[in-house]
Amino acid sequence: MKCTHPIYRVIDFEIVRPYTLRIRFDDGTEQVIDFYPVLAGALFGPLRDEKLFRQVEIDPEVHTLVWPNGADFDPQTLHDWPKYADEMKRMAERWTADAGQWGGRSRP
């Protein structure tokens, strides 16, 4: 069975604002993503520490964004962020409600 969905690779990024990255892909496209609304739960919640968030790198093997705490995003999700953003925010809200952490906390 042949894989029919495209495989994207992150080739570059820049931090444009706190928690916001401009991400460039190998197909010449880019996305500007404000990650703050999805930073919740055990894996992504710690990235609300801006010092940790700014330690983002491109993994040389899987060509996606990774952080020192093990957080990462699928490159296709990043590439097609507008398609996934609302669901990612809903998941983050569930993680927040389930954990009781970050609740009611406003953006710095």
N, CA, C and O atoms as CSV, one atom per row, in Angstrom:
chain,resi,resn,atom,element,x,y,z
A,1,MET,N,N,0.839,-1.170,0.000
A,1,MET,CA,C,0.000,0.000,0.000
A,1,MET,C,C,0.893,1.245,0.000
A,1,MET,O,O,1.793,1.382,0.828
A,2,LYS,N,N,0.631,2.120,-0.918
A,2,LYS,CA,C,1.444,3.322,-1.066
A,2,LYS,C,C,0.896,4.462,-0.206
A,2,LYS,O,O,-0.312,4.695,-0.159
A,3,CYS,N,N,1.794,5.159,0.467
A,3,CYS,CA,C,1.432,6.316,1.274
A,3,CYS,C,C,1.084,7.474,0.324
A,3,CYS,O,O,1.872,7.818,-0.557
A,4,THR,N,N,-0.094,8.065,0.508
A,4,THR,CA,C,-0.522,9.110,-0.416
A,4,THR,C,C,-0.496,10.512,0.180
A,4,THR,O,O,-0.669,11.486,-0.554
A,5,HIS,N,N,-0.287,10.644,1.485
A,5,HIS,CA,C,-0.250,11.993,2.043
A,5,HIS,C,C,1.177,12.543,1.977
A,5,HIS,O,O,2.145,11.803,2.154
A,6,PRO,N,N,1.295,13.840,1.723
A,6,PRO,CA,C,2.631,14.433,1.611
A,6,PRO,C,C,3.358,14.436,2.952
A,6,PRO,O,O,2.744,14.514,4.016
A,7,ILE,N,N,4.650,14.353,2.872
A,7,ILE,CA,C,5.491,14.433,4.065
A,7,ILE,C,C,6.229,15.763,4.006
A,7,ILE,O,O,6.956,16.045,3.053
A,8,TYR,N,N,6.030,16.580,5.047
A,8,TYR,CA,C,6.642,17.895,5.096
A,8,TYR,C,C,7.809,17.886,6.064
A,8,TYR,O,O,7.843,17.110,7.020
A,9,ARG,N,N,8.751,18.751,5.801
A,9,ARG,CA,C,9.907,18.912,6.677
A,9,ARG,C,C,10.050,20.379,7.035
A,9,ARG,O,O,9.956,21.257,6.177
A,10,VAL,N,N,10.277,20.631,8.311
A,10,VAL,CA,C,10.582,21.987,8.756
A,10,VAL,C,C,12.039,22.249,8.399
A,10,VAL,O,O,12.922,21.471,8.762
A,11,ILE,N,N,12.290,23.342,7.688
A,11,ILE,CA,C,13.667,23.653,7.298
A,11,ILE,C,C,14.221,24.875,8.023
A,11,ILE,O,O,15.436,25.069,8.066
A,12,ASP,N,N,13.339,25.703,8.596
A,12,ASP,CA,C,13.808,26.897,9.297
A,12,ASP,C,C,12.666,27.447,10.133
A,12,ASP,O,O,11.498,27.146,9.883
A,13,PHE,N,N,13.006,28.246,11.116
A,13,PHE,CA,C,11.997,28.934,11.920
A,13,PHE,C,C,12.637,30.174,12.508
A,13,PHE,O,O,13.860,30.297,12.573
A,14,GLU,N,N,11.784,31.088,12.933
A,14,GLU,CA,C,12.255,32.232,13.700
A,14,GLU,C,C,11.194,32.589,14.724
A,14,GLU,O,O,9.997,32.424,14.485
A,15,ILE,N,N,11.645,33.077,15.858
A,15,ILE,CA,C,10.735,33.536,16.895
A,15,ILE,C,C,10.359,34.971,16.536
A,15,ILE,O,O,11.220,35.849,16.474
A,16,VAL,N,N,9.066,35.204,16.298
A,16,VAL,CA,C,8.625,36.535,15.882
A,16,VAL,C,C,7.989,37.327,17.021
A,16,VAL,O,O,7.978,38.557,16.986
A,17,ARG,N,N,7.466,36.643,18.020
A,17,ARG,CA,C,6.899,37.234,19.237
A,17,ARG,C,C,6.965,36.148,20.299
A,17,ARG,O,O,7.236,34.989,19.984
A,18,PRO,N,N,6.722,36.506,21.541
A,18,PRO,CA,C,6.667,35.448,22.560
A,18,PRO,C,C,5.661,34.369,22.159
A,18,PRO,O,O,4.513,34.663,21.829
A,19,TYR,N,N,6.107,33.137,22.194
A,19,TYR,CA,C,5.305,31.949,21.898
A,19,TYR,C,C,4.857,31.851,20.431
A,19,TYR,O,O,4.043,30.992,20.095
A,20,THR,N,N,5.369,32.705,19.575
A,20,THR,CA,C,4.959,32.720,18.172
A,20,THR,C,C,6.163,32.498,17.270
A,20,THR,O,O,7.179,33.184,17.378
A,21,LEU,N,N,6.025,31.522,16.376
A,21,LEU,CA,C,7.106,31.168,15.464
A,21,LEU,C,C,6.654,31.307,14.013
A,21,LEU,O,O,5.506,31.016,13.677
A,22,ARG,N,N,7.555,31.747,13.175
A,22,ARG,CA,C,7.379,31.660,11.715
A,22,ARG,C,C,8.151,30.417,11.303
A,22,ARG,O,O,9.358,30.321,11.526
A,23,ILE,N,N,7.450,29.472,10.704
A,23,ILE,CA,C,8.030,28.175,10.371
A,23,ILE,C,C,8.044,28.031,8.858
A,23,ILE,O,O,7.037,28.272,8.191
A,24,ARG,N,N,9.200,27.632,8.319
A,24,ARG,CA,C,9.342,27.428,6.875
A,24,ARG,C,C,9.485,25.930,6.590
A,24,ARG,O,O,10.135,25.186,7.324
A,25,PHE,N,N,8.847,25.528,5.491
A,25,PHE,CA,C,8.810,24.116,5.121
A,25,PHE,C,C,9.520,23.879,3.802
A,25,PHE,O,O,9.758,24.805,3.026
A,26,ASP,N,N,9.853,22.621,3.565
A,26,ASP,CA,C,10.615,22.256,2.375
A,26,ASP,C,C,9.852,22.433,1.069
A,26,ASP,O,O,10.449,22.346,-0.004
A,27,ASP,N,N,8.556,22.678,1.135
A,27,ASP,CA,C,7.792,22.923,-0.093
A,27,ASP,C,C,7.666,24.415,-0.400
A,27,ASP,O,O,6.920,24.809,-1.297
A,28,GLY,N,N,8.405,25.251,0.355
A,28,GLY,CA,C,8.413,26.688,0.117
A,28,GLY,C,C,7.335,27.460,0.856
A,28,GLY,O,O,7.279,28.685,0.748
A,29,THR,N,N,6.478,26.779,1.601
A,29,THR,CA,C,5.429,27.465,2.345
A,29,THR,C,C,5.917,27.806,3.747
A,29,THR,O,O,6.958,27.328,4.197
A,30,GLU,N,N,5.143,28.639,4.423
A,30,GLU,CA,C,5.441,28.954,5.815
A,30,GLU,C,C,4.143,29.190,6.565
A,30,GLU,O,O,3.107,29.498,5.976
A,31,GLN,N,N,4.227,29.040,7.868
A,31,GLN,CA,C,3.127,29.321,8.782
A,31,GLN,C,C,3.664,30.185,9.914
A,31,GLN,O,O,4.794,29.999,10.365
A,32,VAL,N,N,2.856,31.121,10.366
A,32,VAL,CA,C,3.145,31.862,11.588
A,32,VAL,C,C,2.147,31.347,12.614
A,32,VAL,O,O,0.936,31.489,12.447
A,33,ILE,N,N,2.670,30.747,13.678
A,33,ILE,CA,C,1.814,30.075,14.659
A,33,ILE,C,C,2.051,30.656,16.044
A,33,ILE,O,O,3.182,30.720,16.525
A,34,ASP,N,N,0.960,31.078,16.675
A,34,ASP,CA,C,0.968,31.469,18.085
A,34,ASP,C,C,0.628,30.202,18.865
A,34,ASP,O,O,-0.519,29.755,18.862
A,35,PHE,N,N,1.617,29.631,19.527
A,35,PHE,CA,C,1.423,28.371,20.229
A,35,PHE,C,C,0.770,28.537,21.600
A,35,PHE,O,O,0.303,27.556,22.180
A,36,TYR,N,N,0.730,29.753,22.124
A,36,TYR,CA,C,0.279,29.945,23.503
A,36,TYR,C,C,-1.064,29.262,23.807
A,36,TYR,O,O,-1.188,28.630,24.856
A,37,PRO,N,N,-2.072,29.368,22.928
A,37,PRO,CA,C,-3.361,28.744,23.256
A,37,PRO,C,C,-3.325,27.220,23.378
A,37,PRO,O,O,-4.260,26.635,23.925
A,38,VAL,N,N,-2.289,26.571,22.893
A,38,VAL,CA,C,-2.236,25.108,22.967
A,38,VAL,C,C,-1.215,24.608,23.990
A,38,VAL,O,O,-0.988,23.403,24.103
A,39,LEU,N,N,-0.608,25.517,24.722
A,39,LEU,CA,C,0.405,25.117,25.699
A,39,LEU,C,C,-0.261,24.768,27.021
A,39,LEU,O,O,-0.396,25.606,27.912
A,40,ALA,N,N,-0.674,23.511,27.125
A,40,ALA,CA,C,-1.331,22.999,28.326
A,40,ALA,C,C,-0.981,21.527,28.456
A,40,ALA,O,O,-0.450,20.914,27.531
A,41,GLY,N,N,-1.284,20.980,29.601
A,41,GLY,CA,C,-1.041,19.559,29.825
A,41,GLY,C,C,0.389,19.286,30.249
A,41,GLY,O,O,1.222,20.189,30.331
A,42,ALA,N,N,0.648,18.023,30.513
A,42,ALA,CA,C,1.953,17.618,31.042
A,42,ALA,C,C,3.102,17.879,30.079
A,42,ALA,O,O,4.195,18.235,30.517
A,43,LEU,N,N,2.884,17.711,28.788
A,43,LEU,CA,C,3.964,17.864,27.822
A,43,LEU,C,C,4.124,19.301,27.331
A,43,LEU,O,O,5.240,19.819,27.284
A,44,PHE,N,N,3.019,19.946,26.966
A,44,PHE,CA,C,3.101,21.279,26.382
A,44,PHE,C,C,2.985,22.396,27.417
A,44,PHE,O,O,3.467,23.502,27.172
A,45,GLY,N,N,2.366,22.141,28.555
A,45,GLY,CA,C,2.212,23.154,29.604
A,45,GLY,C,C,3.528,23.778,30.056
A,45,GLY,O,O,3.588,24.994,30.240
A,46,PRO,N,N,4.588,22.986,30.243
A,46,PRO,CA,C,5.858,23.578,30.660
A,46,PRO,C,C,6.419,24.603,29.673
A,46,PRO,O,O,7.242,25.438,30.049
A,47,LEU,N,N,5.978,24.545,28.414
A,47,LEU,CA,C,6.471,25.501,27.411
A,47,LEU,C,C,5.914,26.901,27.637
A,47,LEU,O,O,6.311,27.834,26.940
A,48,ARG,N,N,5.005,27.070,28.591
A,48,ARG,CA,C,4.556,28.419,28.958
A,48,ARG,C,C,5.672,29.182,29.658
A,48,ARG,O,O,5.603,30.403,29.795
A,49,ASP,N,N,6.686,28.472,30.094
A,49,ASP,CA,C,7.910,29.121,30.575
A,49,ASP,C,C,8.630,29.597,29.316
A,49,ASP,O,O,9.168,28.795,28.553
A,50,GLU,N,N,8.632,30.904,29.113
A,50,GLU,CA,C,9.165,31.432,27.853
A,50,GLU,C,C,10.625,31.046,27.628
A,50,GLU,O,O,11.050,30.852,26.489
A,51,LYS,N,N,11.382,30.937,28.700
A,51,LYS,CA,C,12.786,30.527,28.551
A,51,LYS,C,C,12.874,29.130,27.934
A,51,LYS,O,O,13.710,28.888,27.063
A,52,LEU,N,N,12.022,28.222,28.377
A,52,LEU,CA,C,11.993,26.871,27.809
A,52,LEU,C,C,11.457,26.912,26.378
A,52,LEU,O,O,12.004,26.254,25.495
A,53,PHE,N,N,10.397,27.675,26.145
A,53,PHE,CA,C,9.829,27.747,24.796
A,53,PHE,C,C,10.873,28.197,23.784
A,53,PHE,O,O,10.928,27.681,22.668
A,54,ARG,N,N,11.696,29.155,24.175
A,54,ARG,CA,C,12.699,29.713,23.260
A,54,ARG,C,C,13.843,28.734,22.960
A,54,ARG,O,O,14.694,29.032,22.122
A,55,GLN,N,N,13.878,27.601,23.612
A,55,GLN,CA,C,14.907,26.594,23.358
A,55,GLN,C,C,14.516,25.641,22.221
A,55,GLN,O,O,15.132,24.590,22.043
A,56,VAL,N,N,13.507,26.013,21.469
A,56,VAL,CA,C,13.040,25.196,20.354
A,56,VAL,C,C,14.159,24.990,19.331
A,56,VAL,O,O,14.970,25.883,19.089
A,57,GLU,N,N,14.185,23.807,18.744
A,57,GLU,CA,C,15.167,23.458,17.715
A,57,GLU,C,C,14.477,22.619,16.644
A,57,GLU,O,O,13.346,22.168,16.824
A,58,ILE,N,N,15.166,22.418,15.541
A,58,ILE,CA,C,14.693,21.497,14.514
A,58,ILE,C,C,15.408,20.172,14.709
A,58,ILE,O,O,16.638,20.116,14.709
A,59,ASP,N,N,14.637,19.106,14.874
A,59,ASP,CA,C,15.234,17.781,14.993
A,59,ASP,C,C,15.801,17.387,13.637
A,59,ASP,O,O,15.071,17.402,12.646
A,60,PRO,N,N,17.091,17.032,13.565
A,60,PRO,CA,C,17.716,16.734,12.281
A,60,PRO,C,C,17.232,15.440,11.621
A,60,PRO,O,O,17.411,15.256,10.417
A,61,GLU,N,N,16.626,14.550,12.396
A,61,GLU,CA,C,16.156,13.287,11.821
A,61,GLU,C,C,14.726,13.366,11.317
A,61,GLU,O,O,14.432,12.914,10.211
A,62,VAL,N,N,13.829,13.938,12.122
A,62,VAL,CA,C,12.416,13.960,11.735
A,62,VAL,C,C,11.983,15.315,11.175
A,62,VAL,O,O,10.852,15.462,10.711
A,63,HIS,N,N,12.872,16.298,11.216
A,63,HIS,CA,C,12.641,17.606,10.598
A,63,HIS,C,C,11.370,18.279,11.098
A,63,HIS,O,O,10.537,18.737,10.315
A,64,THR,N,N,11.241,18.327,12.413
A,64,THR,CA,C,10.155,19.056,13.039
A,64,THR,C,C,10.689,19.820,14.230
A,64,THR,O,O,11.853,19.673,14.602
A,65,LEU,N,N,9.834,20.639,14.829
A,65,LEU,CA,C,10.241,21.414,15.993
A,65,LEU,C,C,10.214,20.536,17.227
A,65,LEU,O,O,9.278,19.764,17.435
A,66,VAL,N,N,11.247,20.661,18.045
A,66,VAL,CA,C,11.339,19.900,19.292
A,66,VAL,C,C,11.849,20.823,20.396
A,66,VAL,O,O,12.536,21.812,20.140
A,67,TRP,N,N,11.492,20.468,21.631
A,67,TRP,CA,C,11.936,21.214,22.801
A,67,TRP,C,C,12.666,20.261,23.737
A,67,TRP,O,O,12.467,19.048,23.662
A,68,PRO,N,N,13.509,20.793,24.618
A,68,PRO,CA,C,14.305,19.941,25.512
A,68,PRO,C,C,13.475,19.023,26.415
A,68,PRO,O,O,13.973,17.984,26.848
A,69,ASN,N,N,12.228,19.381,26.705
A,69,ASN,CA,C,11.407,18.535,27.580
A,69,ASN,C,C,10.738,17.382,26.824
A,69,ASN,O,O,9.978,16.619,27.420
A,70,GLY,N,N,11.010,17.244,25.512
A,70,GLY,CA,C,10.439,16.160,24.724
A,70,GLY,C,C,9.206,16.559,23.925
A,70,GLY,O,O,8.692,15.754,23.149
A,71,ALA,N,N,8.725,17.775,24.098
A,71,ALA,CA,C,7.566,18.230,23.333
A,71,ALA,C,C,7.942,18.383,21.864
A,71,ALA,O,O,9.050,18.805,21.531
A,72,ASP,N,N,7.003,18.033,20.996
A,72,ASP,CA,C,7.186,18.238,19.566
A,72,ASP,C,C,5.823,18.257,18.901
A,72,ASP,O,O,4.818,17.899,19.514
A,73,PHE,N,N,5.793,18.671,17.661
A,73,PHE,CA,C,4.571,18.687,16.865
A,73,PHE,C,C,4.858,17.978,15.554
A,73,PHE,O,O,5.945,18.109,14.993
A,74,ASP,N,N,3.883,17.229,15.072
A,74,ASP,CA,C,4.004,16.577,13.780
A,74,ASP,C,C,4.193,17.645,12.704
A,74,ASP,O,O,3.457,18.631,12.702
A,75,PRO,N,N,5.149,17.485,11.793
A,75,PRO,CA,C,5.367,18.519,10.780
A,75,PRO,C,C,4.147,18.768,9.892
A,75,PRO,O,O,3.949,19.891,9.427
A,76,GLN,N,N,3.331,17.749,9.649
A,76,GLN,CA,C,2.123,17.976,8.850
A,76,GLN,C,C,1.130,18.849,9.613
A,76,GLN,O,O,0.463,19.695,9.017
A,77,THR,N,N,1.027,18.653,10.914
A,77,THR,CA,C,0.155,19.500,11.726
A,77,THR,C,C,0.623,20.950,11.660
A,77,THR,O,O,-0.191,21.861,11.510
A,78,LEU,N,N,1.927,21.163,11.772
A,78,LEU,CA,C,2.463,22.528,11.673
A,78,LEU,C,C,2.204,23.112,10.289
A,78,LEU,O,O,1.788,24.264,10.166
A,79,HIS,N,N,2.448,22.322,9.256
A,79,HIS,CA,C,2.276,22.782,7.879
A,79,HIS,C,C,0.827,23.205,7.608
A,79,HIS,O,O,0.575,24.214,6.948
A,80,ASP,N,N,-0.106,22.422,8.125
A,80,ASP,CA,C,-1.528,22.669,7.883
A,80,ASP,C,C,-2.217,23.231,9.134
A,80,ASP,O,O,-3.381,22.925,9.393
A,81,TRP,N,N,-1.507,24.041,9.896
A,81,TRP,CA,C,-1.984,24.535,11.192
A,81,TRP,C,C,-3.410,25.080,11.164
A,81,TRP,O,O,-4.183,24.746,12.062
A,82,PRO,N,N,-3.803,25.894,10.193
A,82,PRO,CA,C,-5.182,26.407,10.224
A,82,PRO,C,C,-6.230,25.288,10.256
A,82,PRO,O,O,-7.309,25.464,10.821
A,83,LYS,N,N,-5.922,24.179,9.672
A,83,LYS,CA,C,-6.831,23.026,9.647
A,83,LYS,C,C,-6.929,22.378,11.031
A,83,LYS,O,O,-7.979,21.841,11.385
A,84,TYR,N,N,-5.849,22.422,11.815
A,84,TYR,CA,C,-5.792,21.727,13.098
A,84,TYR,C,C,-5.895,22.645,14.322
A,84,TYR,O,O,-6.084,22.154,15.435
A,85,ALA,N,N,-5.777,23.943,14.145
A,85,ALA,CA,C,-5.661,24.879,15.272
A,85,ALA,C,C,-6.832,24.791,16.244
A,85,ALA,O,O,-6.621,24.738,17.456
A,86,ASP,N,N,-8.051,24.774,15.739
A,86,ASP,CA,C,-9.205,24.740,16.639
A,86,ASP,C,C,-9.230,23.463,17.474
A,86,ASP,O,O,-9.509,23.509,18.672
A,87,GLU,N,N,-8.941,22.332,16.848
A,87,GLU,CA,C,-8.928,21.075,17.599
A,87,GLU,C,C,-7.784,21.056,18.619
A,87,GLU,O,O,-7.949,20.543,19.725
A,88,MET,N,N,-6.650,21.604,18.255
A,88,MET,CA,C,-5.528,21.677,19.199
A,88,MET,C,C,-5.913,22.537,20.416
A,88,MET,O,O,-5.586,22.189,21.550
A,89,LYS,N,N,-6.596,23.637,20.180
A,89,LYS,CA,C,-7.047,24.500,21.286
A,89,LYS,C,C,-8.052,23.762,22.160
A,89,LYS,O,O,-7.992,23.861,23.386
A,90,ARG,N,N,-8.976,23.021,21.548
A,90,ARG,CA,C,-9.951,22.249,22.335
A,90,ARG,C,C,-9.241,21.196,23.188
A,90,ARG,O,O,-9.606,20.991,24.346
A,91,MET,N,N,-8.240,20.533,22.630
A,91,MET,CA,C,-7.492,19.543,23.407
A,91,MET,C,C,-6.798,20.214,24.584
A,91,MET,O,O,-6.805,19.690,25.698
A,92,ALA,N,N,-6.197,21.377,24.335
A,92,ALA,CA,C,-5.507,22.099,25.413
A,92,ALA,C,C,-6.489,22.505,26.510
A,92,ALA,O,O,-6.157,22.439,27.694
A,93,GLU,N,N,-7.684,22.919,26.128
A,93,GLU,CA,C,-8.696,23.273,27.124
A,93,GLU,C,C,-9.092,22.061,27.960
A,93,GLU,O,O,-9.308,22.179,29.166
A,94,ARG,N,N,-9.187,20.895,27.321
A,94,ARG,CA,C,-9.503,19.674,28.071
A,94,ARG,C,C,-8.370,19.326,29.030
A,94,ARG,O,O,-8.613,18.958,30.179
A,95,TRP,N,N,-7.129,19.443,28.553
A,95,TRP,CA,C,-5.992,19.147,29.425
A,95,TRP,C,C,-5.980,20.093,30.615
A,95,TRP,O,O,-5.688,19.680,31.738
A,96,THR,N,N,-6.294,21.350,30.378
A,96,THR,CA,C,-6.323,22.347,31.450
A,96,THR,C,C,-7.408,21.998,32.454
A,96,THR,O,O,-7.177,22.026,33.662
A,97,ALA,N,N,-8.590,21.670,31.951
A,97,ALA,CA,C,-9.700,21.331,32.841
A,97,ALA,C,C,-9.398,20.059,33.623
A,97,ALA,O,O,-9.683,19.981,34.818
A,98,ASP,N,N,-8.822,19.061,32.951
A,98,ASP,CA,C,-8.504,17.797,33.608
A,98,ASP,C,C,-7.435,17.962,34.680
A,98,ASP,O,O,-7.528,17.368,35.755
A,99,ALA,N,N,-6.433,18.762,34.389
A,99,ALA,CA,C,-5.310,18.904,35.307
A,99,ALA,C,C,-5.557,19.958,36.380
A,99,ALA,O,O,-4.955,19.917,37.453
A,100,GLY,N,N,-6.446,20.898,36.082
A,100,GLY,CA,C,-6.674,21.973,37.040
A,100,GLY,C,C,-5.511,22.941,37.109
A,100,GLY,O,O,-5.490,23.830,37.961
A,101,GLN,N,N,-4.543,22.778,36.221
A,101,GLN,CA,C,-3.398,23.673,36.200
A,101,GLN,C,C,-3.561,24.675,35.071
A,101,GLN,O,O,-4.220,24.381,34.074
A,102,TRP,N,N,-2.989,25.815,35.209
A,102,TRP,CA,C,-3.035,26.900,34.238
A,102,TRP,C,C,-4.425,27.498,34.111
A,102,TRP,O,O,-4.613,28.478,33.391
A,103,GLY,N,N,-5.406,26.920,34.803
A,103,GLY,CA,C,-6.761,27.436,34.706
A,103,GLY,C,C,-6.847,28.857,35.208
A,103,GLY,O,O,-6.316,29.188,36.267
A,104,GLY,N,N,-7.522,29.697,34.438
A,104,GLY,CA,C,-7.727,31.072,34.820
A,104,GLY,C,C,-6.495,31.937,34.728
A,104,GLY,O,O,-6.532,33.115,35.082
A,105,ARG,N,N,-5.424,31.375,34.266
A,105,ARG,CA,C,-4.183,32.120,34.194
A,105,ARG,C,C,-4.109,32.864,32.860
A,105,ARG,O,O,-4.253,32.264,31.795
A,106,SER,N,N,-3.889,34.133,32.930
A,106,SER,CA,C,-3.848,34.911,31.695
A,106,SER,C,C,-2.466,34.866,31.074
A,106,SER,O,O,-1.477,34.509,31.714
A,107,ARG,N,N,-2.433,35.232,29.829
A,107,ARG,CA,C,-1.176,35.242,29.093
A,107,ARG,C,C,-0.255,36.315,29.665
A,107,ARG,O,O,-0.696,37.427,29.958
A,108,PRO,N,N,1.023,35.980,29.821
A,108,PRO,CA,C,1.965,36.978,30.339
A,108,PRO,C,C,2.154,38.133,29.378
A,108,PRO,O,O,2.915,39.056,29.665
